[in-house]
Amino acid sequence: MLTLNSSVARSKKITWKVIEGKGILLNPQEAEIIQLDEVGLEIWNSIGIKRKISEIIDHIVTTFQVSKRRATKDVLGFLKKLQGFGVIKEV
């Protein structure tokens, strides 16, 4: 279960790139494509830096000037979806 003190890592099975400012994740094993908007791409990039979820939330609050409560809800929800798709794992 993901918590604010959890850290997550990208799955090595995922191929990704940025096209026209949007993140595109490809899971070849499941034949799934996931498109990320600007905020999703910022969270994805933050995962690559090995941060705790609480640090990712703080980064989103600062970068997008949203409330901590909103960022916490949105980031945790988004990460749980990514975990469900198998593109990230808790470390």
N, CA, C and O atoms as CSV, one atom per row, in Angstrom:
chain,resi,resn,atom,element,x,y,z
A,1,MET,N,N,0.844,-1.186,0.000
A,1,MET,CA,C,0.000,0.000,0.000
A,1,MET,C,C,0.884,1.242,0.000
A,1,MET,O,O,1.802,1.360,0.812
A,2,LEU,N,N,0.608,2.146,-0.893
A,2,LEU,CA,C,1.394,3.367,-0.999
A,2,LEU,C,C,1.027,4.337,0.119
A,2,LEU,O,O,-0.148,4.560,0.410
A,3,THR,N,N,2.056,4.907,0.736
A,3,THR,CA,C,1.882,5.935,1.762
A,3,THR,C,C,2.764,7.121,1.414
A,3,THR,O,O,3.542,7.067,0.461
A,4,LEU,N,N,2.645,8.180,2.176
A,4,LEU,CA,C,3.471,9.367,1.926
A,4,LEU,C,C,4.955,9.080,2.099
A,4,LEU,O,O,5.788,9.758,1.497
A,5,ASN,N,N,5.300,8.086,2.911
A,5,ASN,CA,C,6.706,7.742,3.119
A,5,ASN,C,C,7.231,6.708,2.135
A,5,ASN,O,O,8.416,6.376,2.150
A,6,SER,N,N,6.345,6.195,1.275
A,6,SER,CA,C,6.766,5.216,0.271
A,6,SER,C,C,7.613,5.882,-0.805
A,6,SER,O,O,7.502,7.083,-1.051
A,7,SER,N,N,8.446,5.094,-1.428
A,7,SER,CA,C,9.146,5.495,-2.642
A,7,SER,C,C,8.712,4.535,-3.734
A,7,SER,O,O,8.438,3.364,-3.471
A,8,VAL,N,N,8.651,5.033,-4.955
A,8,VAL,CA,C,8.270,4.193,-6.079
A,8,VAL,C,C,9.336,4.273,-7.167
A,8,VAL,O,O,10.090,5.241,-7.252
A,9,ALA,N,N,9.378,3.245,-7.983
A,9,ALA,CA,C,10.325,3.197,-9.097
A,9,ALA,C,C,9.578,2.782,-10.350
A,9,ALA,O,O,8.560,2.092,-10.283
A,10,ARG,N,N,10.088,3.203,-11.480
A,10,ARG,CA,C,9.525,2.807,-12.763
A,10,ARG,C,C,9.852,1.347,-13.042
A,10,ARG,O,O,10.925,0.860,-12.689
A,11,SER,N,N,8.933,0.672,-13.667
A,11,SER,CA,C,9.191,-0.691,-14.122
A,11,SER,C,C,10.191,-0.635,-15.271
A,11,SER,O,O,10.110,0.240,-16.133
A,12,LYS,N,N,11.116,-1.558,-15.277
A,12,LYS,CA,C,12.106,-1.611,-16.359
A,12,LYS,C,C,11.482,-2.106,-17.664
A,12,LYS,O,O,12.103,-2.001,-18.722
A,13,LYS,N,N,10.276,-2.638,-17.602
A,13,LYS,CA,C,9.584,-3.161,-18.785
A,13,LYS,C,C,8.949,-2.055,-19.618
A,13,LYS,O,O,8.541,-2.291,-20.755
A,14,ILE,N,N,8.863,-0.858,-19.063
A,14,ILE,CA,C,8.126,0.237,-19.699
A,14,ILE,C,C,9.041,1.059,-20.596
A,14,ILE,O,O,10.149,1.431,-20.211
A,15,THR,N,N,8.558,1.328,-21.782
A,15,THR,CA,C,9.213,2.250,-22.698
A,15,THR,C,C,8.416,3.546,-22.648
A,15,THR,O,O,7.186,3.526,-22.608
A,16,TRP,N,N,9.120,4.669,-22.651
A,16,TRP,CA,C,8.388,5.935,-22.607
A,16,TRP,C,C,9.135,7.020,-23.355
A,16,TRP,O,O,10.348,6.944,-23.547
A,17,LYS,N,N,8.392,8.029,-23.774
A,17,LYS,CA,C,8.984,9.201,-24.417
A,17,LYS,C,C,8.018,10.363,-24.313
A,17,LYS,O,O,6.846,10.192,-23.978
A,18,VAL,N,N,8.526,11.539,-24.605
A,18,VAL,CA,C,7.710,12.750,-24.603
A,18,VAL,C,C,7.477,13.154,-26.055
A,18,VAL,O,O,8.417,13.294,-26.837
A,19,ILE,N,N,6.208,13.336,-26.394
A,19,ILE,CA,C,5.828,13.766,-27.736
A,19,ILE,C,C,4.890,14.955,-27.590
A,19,ILE,O,O,3.821,14.847,-26.989
A,20,GLU,N,N,5.304,16.090,-28.146
A,20,GLU,CA,C,4.506,17.319,-28.096
A,20,GLU,C,C,4.079,17.675,-26.677
A,20,GLU,O,O,2.937,18.074,-26.448
A,21,GLY,N,N,5.002,17.528,-25.724
A,21,GLY,CA,C,4.750,17.916,-24.347
A,21,GLY,C,C,3.941,16.934,-23.523
A,21,GLY,O,O,3.625,17.214,-22.367
A,22,LYS,N,N,3.602,15.795,-24.093
A,22,LYS,CA,C,2.838,14.771,-23.357
A,22,LYS,C,C,3.690,13.522,-23.224
A,22,LYS,O,O,4.443,13.155,-24.127
A,23,GLY,N,N,3.550,12.882,-22.079
A,23,GLY,CA,C,4.277,11.642,-21.852
A,23,GLY,C,C,3.497,10.463,-22.411
A,23,GLY,O,O,2.283,10.366,-22.236
A,24,ILE,N,N,4.203,9.580,-23.080
A,24,ILE,CA,C,3.597,8.372,-23.625
A,24,ILE,C,C,4.329,7.180,-23.005
A,24,ILE,O,O,5.538,7.029,-23.178
A,25,LEU,N,N,3.587,6.333,-22.281
A,25,LEU,CA,C,4.150,5.137,-21.671
A,25,LEU,C,C,3.632,3.937,-22.444
A,25,LEU,O,O,2.442,3.849,-22.747
A,26,LEU,N,N,4.532,3.014,-22.762
A,26,LEU,CA,C,4.153,1.811,-23.480
A,26,LEU,C,C,4.547,0.598,-22.655
A,26,LEU,O,O,5.709,0.415,-22.292
A,27,ASN,N,N,3.555,-0.218,-22.374
A,27,ASN,CA,C,3.787,-1.484,-21.684
A,27,ASN,C,C,3.640,-2.580,-22.739
A,27,ASN,O,O,2.525,-3.023,-23.015
A,28,PRO,N,N,4.761,-3.026,-23.338
A,28,PRO,CA,C,4.661,-3.983,-24.435
A,28,PRO,C,C,4.080,-5.336,-24.031
A,28,PRO,O,O,3.465,-6.009,-24.858
A,29,GLN,N,N,4.260,-5.742,-22.791
A,29,GLN,CA,C,3.735,-7.033,-22.355
A,29,GLN,C,C,2.213,-7.043,-22.314
A,29,GLN,O,O,1.588,-8.073,-22.569
A,30,GLU,N,N,1.624,-5.913,-21.998
A,30,GLU,CA,C,0.168,-5.820,-21.908
A,30,GLU,C,C,-0.440,-5.131,-23.125
A,30,GLU,O,O,-1.661,-5.006,-23.226
A,31,ALA,N,N,0.411,-4.683,-24.047
A,31,ALA,CA,C,-0.029,-3.933,-25.231
A,31,ALA,C,C,-0.869,-2.723,-24.824
A,31,ALA,O,O,-1.908,-2.445,-25.422
A,32,GLU,N,N,-0.401,-2.008,-23.797
A,32,GLU,CA,C,-1.114,-0.826,-23.295
A,32,GLU,C,C,-0.290,0.425,-23.565
A,32,GLU,O,O,0.938,0.417,-23.483
A,33,ILE,N,N,-0.993,1.485,-23.884
A,33,ILE,CA,C,-0.383,2.804,-24.019
A,33,ILE,C,C,-1.081,3.725,-23.039
A,33,ILE,O,O,-2.310,3.771,-22.983
A,34,ILE,N,N,-0.291,4.461,-22.266
A,34,ILE,CA,C,-0.832,5.404,-21.290
A,34,ILE,C,C,-0.318,6.782,-21.666
A,34,ILE,O,O,0.887,6.975,-21.831
A,35,GLN,N,N,-1.226,7.739,-21.803
A,35,GLN,CA,C,-0.836,9.104,-22.133
A,35,GLN,C,C,-0.894,9.957,-20.872
A,35,GLN,O,O,-1.878,9.921,-20.132
A,36,LEU,N,N,0.168,10.722,-20.635
A,36,LEU,CA,C,0.263,11.578,-19.457
A,36,LEU,C,C,0.127,13.041,-19.847
A,36,LEU,O,O,0.723,13.487,-20.827
A,37,ASP,N,N,-0.660,13.787,-19.077
A,37,ASP,CA,C,-0.735,15.229,-19.289
A,37,ASP,C,C,0.475,15.887,-18.618
A,37,ASP,O,O,1.389,15.197,-18.167
A,38,GLU,N,N,0.478,17.198,-18.555
A,38,GLU,CA,C,1.623,17.943,-18.010
A,38,GLU,C,C,1.926,17.558,-16.562
A,38,GLU,O,O,3.086,17.364,-16.200
A,39,VAL,N,N,0.888,17.449,-15.740
A,39,VAL,CA,C,1.094,17.102,-14.332
A,39,VAL,C,C,1.546,15.645,-14.215
A,39,VAL,O,O,2.465,15.338,-13.455
A,40,GLY,N,N,0.908,14.760,-14.959
A,40,GLY,CA,C,1.298,13.354,-14.947
A,40,GLY,C,C,2.742,13.167,-15.379
A,40,GLY,O,O,3.466,12.356,-14.803
A,41,LEU,N,N,3.161,13.918,-16.392
A,41,LEU,CA,C,4.543,13.845,-16.856
A,41,LEU,C,C,5.510,14.349,-15.781
A,41,LEU,O,O,6.594,13.792,-15.607
A,42,GLU,N,N,5.120,15.388,-15.075
A,42,GLU,CA,C,5.971,15.919,-13.990
A,42,GLU,C,C,6.111,14.883,-12.879
A,42,GLU,O,O,7.199,14.712,-12.328
A,43,ILE,N,N,5.026,14.194,-12.545
A,43,ILE,CA,C,5.085,13.134,-11.528
A,43,ILE,C,C,5.967,11.999,-12.037
A,43,ILE,O,O,6.800,11.487,-11.290
A,44,TRP,N,N,5.795,11.598,-13.298
A,44,TRP,CA,C,6.602,10.526,-13.895
A,44,TRP,C,C,8.089,10.877,-13.828
A,44,TRP,O,O,8.917,10.040,-13.468
A,45,ASN,N,N,8.418,12.115,-14.175
A,45,ASN,CA,C,9.819,12.545,-14.103
A,45,ASN,C,C,10.327,12.521,-12.669
A,45,ASN,O,O,11.490,12.193,-12.431
A,46,SER,N,N,9.476,12.863,-11.714
A,46,SER,CA,C,9.863,12.840,-10.300
A,46,SER,C,C,10.136,11.421,-9.805
A,46,SER,O,O,10.988,11.220,-8.940
A,47,ILE,N,N,9.428,10.449,-10.343
A,47,ILE,CA,C,9.661,9.053,-9.972
A,47,ILE,C,C,11.075,8.642,-10.366
A,47,ILE,O,O,11.715,7.859,-9.664
A,48,GLY,N,N,11.558,9.160,-11.474
A,48,GLY,CA,C,12.897,8.819,-11.955
A,48,GLY,C,C,14.010,9.379,-11.104
A,48,GLY,O,O,15.166,8.995,-11.281
A,49,ILE,N,N,13.701,10.276,-10.185
A,49,ILE,CA,C,14.712,10.913,-9.337
A,49,ILE,C,C,14.814,10.235,-7.976
A,49,ILE,O,O,15.626,10.643,-7.145
A,50,LYS,N,N,14.011,9.215,-7.738
A,50,LYS,CA,C,13.989,8.479,-6.461
A,50,LYS,C,C,13.654,9.415,-5.305
A,50,LYS,O,O,14.509,9.762,-4.490
A,51,ARG,N,N,12.428,9.798,-5.261
A,51,ARG,CA,C,11.900,10.634,-4.188
A,51,ARG,C,C,10.825,9.869,-3.441
A,51,ARG,O,O,10.193,8.964,-3.987
A,52,LYS,N,N,10.626,10.243,-2.182
A,52,LYS,CA,C,9.467,9.749,-1.450
A,52,LYS,C,C,8.229,10.412,-2.044
A,52,LYS,O,O,8.308,11.486,-2.640
A,53,ILE,N,N,7.098,9.762,-1.872
A,53,ILE,CA,C,5.849,10.318,-2.392
A,53,ILE,C,C,5.584,11.688,-1.782
A,53,ILE,O,O,5.083,12.579,-2.468
A,54,SER,N,N,5.907,11.869,-0.518
A,54,SER,CA,C,5.708,13.184,0.117
A,54,SER,C,C,6.537,14.265,-0.585
A,54,SER,O,O,6.098,15.411,-0.686
A,55,GLU,N,N,7.717,13.914,-1.064
A,55,GLU,CA,C,8.566,14.882,-1.783
A,55,GLU,C,C,7.992,15.181,-3.169
A,55,GLU,O,O,8.068,16.315,-3.644
A,56,ILE,N,N,7.423,14.170,-3.813
A,56,ILE,CA,C,6.769,14.398,-5.107
A,56,ILE,C,C,5.594,15.348,-4.920
A,56,ILE,O,O,5.393,16.257,-5.725
A,57,ILE,N,N,4.822,15.142,-3.866
A,57,ILE,CA,C,3.672,16.012,-3.581
A,57,ILE,C,C,4.138,17.448,-3.358
A,57,ILE,O,O,3.558,18.378,-3.920
A,58,ASP,N,N,5.173,17.641,-2.550
A,58,ASP,CA,C,5.704,18.993,-2.323
A,58,ASP,C,C,6.145,19.644,-3.628
A,58,ASP,O,O,5.931,20.837,-3.842
A,59,HIS,N,N,6.760,18.854,-4.493
A,59,HIS,CA,C,7.202,19.363,-5.797
A,59,HIS,C,C,6.002,19.800,-6.641
A,59,HIS,O,O,6.052,20.845,-7.290
A,60,ILE,N,N,4.940,19.016,-6.638
A,60,ILE,CA,C,3.742,19.357,-7.416
A,60,ILE,C,C,3.075,20.614,-6.855
A,60,ILE,O,O,2.609,21.463,-7.614
A,61,VAL,N,N,3.030,20.733,-5.528
A,61,VAL,CA,C,2.464,21.941,-4.894
A,61,VAL,C,C,3.219,23.183,-5.361
A,61,VAL,O,O,2.609,24.184,-5.737
A,62,THR,N,N,4.530,23.115,-5.336
A,62,THR,CA,C,5.366,24.255,-5.725
A,62,THR,C,C,5.267,24.545,-7.223
A,62,THR,O,O,5.113,25.698,-7.625
A,63,THR,N,N,5.354,23.517,-8.032
A,63,THR,CA,C,5.390,23.696,-9.487
A,63,THR,C,C,4.061,24.179,-10.053
A,63,THR,O,O,4.041,25.030,-10.942
A,64,PHE,N,N,2.951,23.646,-9.550
A,64,PHE,CA,C,1.642,23.957,-10.123
A,64,PHE,C,C,0.778,24.839,-9.231
A,64,PHE,O,O,-0.365,25.138,-9.574
A,65,GLN,N,N,1.320,25.260,-8.084
A,65,GLN,CA,C,0.631,26.158,-7.167
A,65,GLN,C,C,-0.777,25.665,-6.829
A,65,GLN,O,O,-1.766,26.380,-6.988
A,66,VAL,N,N,-0.829,24.427,-6.360
A,66,VAL,CA,C,-2.085,23.832,-5.890
A,66,VAL,C,C,-1.954,23.572,-4.396
A,66,VAL,O,O,-0.850,23.582,-3.851
A,67,SER,N,N,-3.075,23.342,-3.745
A,67,SER,CA,C,-3.033,23.085,-2.309
A,67,SER,C,C,-2.394,21.729,-2.039
A,67,SER,O,O,-2.430,20.828,-2.877
A,68,LYS,N,N,-1.812,21.606,-0.862
A,68,LYS,CA,C,-1.196,20.340,-0.483
A,68,LYS,C,C,-2.248,19.232,-0.403
A,68,LYS,O,O,-1.984,18.090,-0.780
A,69,ARG,N,N,-3.421,19.570,0.080
A,69,ARG,CA,C,-4.499,18.578,0.188
A,69,ARG,C,C,-4.877,18.042,-1.196
A,69,ARG,O,O,-5.016,16.834,-1.384
A,70,ARG,N,N,-5.040,18.937,-2.143
A,70,ARG,CA,C,-5.401,18.546,-3.521
A,70,ARG,C,C,-4.282,17.722,-4.147
A,70,ARG,O,O,-4.536,16.683,-4.757
A,71,ALA,N,N,-3.042,18.187,-3.995
A,71,ALA,CA,C,-1.897,17.474,-4.574
A,71,ALA,C,C,-1.761,16.080,-3.972
A,71,ALA,O,O,-1.480,15.120,-4.689
A,72,THR,N,N,-1.957,15.962,-2.671
A,72,THR,CA,C,-1.846,14.657,-2.009
A,72,THR,C,C,-2.869,13.683,-2.575
A,72,THR,O,O,-2.535,12.551,-2.924
A,73,LYS,N,N,-4.098,14.126,-2.661
A,73,LYS,CA,C,-5.167,13.273,-3.199
A,73,LYS,C,C,-4.874,12.868,-4.641
A,73,LYS,O,O,-4.978,11.695,-4.998
A,74,ASP,N,N,-4.512,13.834,-5.454
A,74,ASP,CA,C,-4.291,13.573,-6.876
A,74,ASP,C,C,-3.051,12.717,-7.126
A,74,ASP,O,O,-3.096,11.784,-7.928
A,75,VAL,N,N,-1.950,13.023,-6.451
A,75,VAL,CA,C,-0.707,12.265,-6.660
A,75,VAL,C,C,-0.883,10.821,-6.194
A,75,VAL,O,O,-0.523,9.890,-6.915
A,76,LEU,N,N,-1.432,10.627,-4.994
A,76,LEU,CA,C,-1.635,9.258,-4.506
A,76,LEU,C,C,-2.573,8.478,-5.435
A,76,LEU,O,O,-2.319,7.310,-5.731
A,77,GLY,N,N,-3.636,9.106,-5.886
A,77,GLY,CA,C,-4.565,8.447,-6.803
A,77,GLY,C,C,-3.892,8.073,-8.119
A,77,GLY,O,O,-4.082,6.971,-8.631
A,78,PHE,N,N,-3.119,8.985,-8.651
A,78,PHE,CA,C,-2.415,8.744,-9.912
A,78,PHE,C,C,-1.392,7.619,-9.770
A,78,PHE,O,O,-1.301,6.743,-10.630
A,79,LEU,N,N,-0.623,7.648,-8.681
A,79,LEU,CA,C,0.389,6.610,-8.469
A,79,LEU,C,C,-0.256,5.242,-8.274
A,79,LEU,O,O,0.279,4.233,-8.733
A,80,LYS,N,N,-1.388,5.200,-7.604
A,80,LYS,CA,C,-2.091,3.918,-7.439
A,80,LYS,C,C,-2.564,3.377,-8.787
A,80,LYS,O,O,-2.525,2.168,-9.017
A,81,LYS,N,N,-3.009,4.264,-9.679
A,81,LYS,CA,C,-3.401,3.828,-11.024
A,81,LYS,C,C,-2.195,3.286,-11.783
A,81,LYS,O,O,-2.276,2.236,-12.421
A,82,LEU,N,N,-1.073,4.010,-11.711
A,82,LEU,CA,C,0.136,3.535,-12.391
A,82,LEU,C,C,0.581,2.186,-11.831
A,82,LEU,O,O,1.012,1.304,-12.575
A,83,GLN,N,N,0.473,2.037,-10.520
A,83,GLN,CA,C,0.837,0.770,-9.891
A,83,GLN,C,C,-0.093,-0.342,-10.389
A,83,GLN,O,O,0.354,-1.459,-10.648
A,84,GLY,N,N,-1.364,-0.036,-10.519
A,84,GLY,CA,C,-2.329,-1.004,-11.025
A,84,GLY,C,C,-2.044,-1.435,-12.457
A,84,GLY,O,O,-2.292,-2.583,-12.827
A,85,PHE,N,N,-1.520,-0.510,-13.261
A,85,PHE,CA,C,-1.134,-0.829,-14.638
A,85,PHE,C,C,0.202,-1.571,-14.695
A,85,PHE,O,O,0.590,-2.079,-15.747
A,86,GLY,N,N,0.897,-1.631,-13.569
A,86,GLY,CA,C,2.179,-2.327,-13.537
A,86,GLY,C,C,3.355,-1.531,-14.069
A,86,GLY,O,O,4.394,-2.105,-14.395
A,87,VAL,N,N,3.204,-0.195,-14.164
A,87,VAL,CA,C,4.302,0.610,-14.697
A,87,VAL,C,C,5.202,1.186,-13.617
A,87,VAL,O,O,6.285,1.692,-13.912
A,88,ILE,N,N,4.757,1.114,-12.359
A,88,ILE,CA,C,5.609,1.489,-11.228
A,88,ILE,C,C,5.487,0.420,-10.151
A,88,ILE,O,O,4.544,-0.372,-10.139
A,89,LYS,N,N,6.457,0.417,-9.253
A,89,LYS,CA,C,6.408,-0.489,-8.108
A,89,LYS,C,C,6.942,0.235,-6.882
A,89,LYS,O,O,7.759,1.150,-6.985
A,90,GLU,N,N,6.469,-0.188,-5.735
A,90,GLU,CA,C,6.948,0.377,-4.486
A,90,GLU,C,C,8.315,-0.215,-4.184
A,90,GLU,O,O,8.537,-1.413,-4.359
A,91,VAL,N,N,9.235,0.641,-3.727
A,91,VAL,CA,C,10.591,0.179,-3.392
A,91,VAL,C,C,10.936,0.514,-1.967
A,91,VAL,O,O,12.036,0.203,-1.509
